[in-house]
């Protein structure tokens, strides 16, 4: 599996209201990151602090020009270390990565999804909660 290429496909796809924030996220933001908390409403994300309407794009996602390829975009997250659990836990499955056209997948992993899933689970071990 390749390193993340910052293609933004996952962030752009899920940025329009398909994400939620956990109670832990909300509590931490209220205490330590009110600048993030102001974009929440009733436990949901992302809403305009000005008018309360749902935003169609994550307010913390930045689109940048690739330094080596002017026709390619890179995406960065302004709240990467404080991002919602949904973002921290992504990707969950190889199928999800395939559906999202994730650039981290190598061609051999597409052909061997069970082995690739084991690799993904190992890579994401520290990002996801333990259910043991």
Secondary structure, DSSP 8 states (H G I E B T S, - for coil): --------HHHHHHTTT--B--HHHHHHHHHH-HHHHTTEETTEE-B-TTT--B-SS-TTEEEEE-SS-TT-EEEEETTGGG--HHHHH----HHHHHHTT-TT--HHHHH-HHHHHHHHHHHTTTTS----
